[in-house]
Amino acid sequence: MSLCSRCFGLYLFIILGAILSLIFGLSKNLNPQILFLLTLFLNIPLFFDSITQFFNLRESNNYLRFITGAVSGLILGIDIIYIFFHFFNNLL
């Protein structure tokens, strides 16, 4: 595989998060403060997994890397659609 497991989960779930956000209209119904807090909290596992592995505090495995990338990617996909929807909605 040309991508690491974390990047693969991140990219795959960014696409899935964006699609789900469009299908279910999540970008219209979310409060920006709640979305910010969700983004912050759902990226914490990816941050700690990456930092502890980088400093050789522990060894991560591909399943954990994929899951942390997927959780982060899901909320980032929703964030992208939210920003895109509200940016272009305010321009019109």
C-alpha positions, -999 to +999 in steps of 0.1 A: +000+000+000+014+034-009-003+051+020+000+044+057-030+030+074-037+063+092-036+083+060-058+058+042-084+059+069-082+097+070-087+101+032-114+075+029-135+089+058-131+125+047-148+114+015-174+094+034-180+122+060-185+147+032-210+124+014-229+117+046-230+154+054-245+161+021-270+133+022-282+139+058-279+177+057-255+179+086-239+210+074-272+229+077-282+218+111-249+219+131-241+248+155-206+261+147-195+259+184-206+223+186-189+214+154-157+231+166-158+211+199-166+178+180-136+185+157-114+192+186-124+161+206-124+137+177-089+147+166-074+141+201-070+103+196-051+109+163-029+135+180-020+113+209-015+082+187+008+102+164+028+119+191+034+089+213+045+069+183+068+097+170+086+099+204+089+061+206+068+060+238+049+031+224+044+012+191+011+017+173-004-009+150-022-006+117-057-011+132-053+017+157-038+039+130-067+032+107-093+039+134-077+071+146-075+083+109-111+073+103-125+091+133-106+123+124-114+120+087-152+116+094-154+149+113-131+167+089-153+157+059-183+172+078-162+203+085-152+207+048-189+206+037-199+229+065-173+255+055-180+251+018-218+254+023-216+284+046-189+302+027-208+301-006-241+306+010-228+339+025-214+350-009-248+348-026 
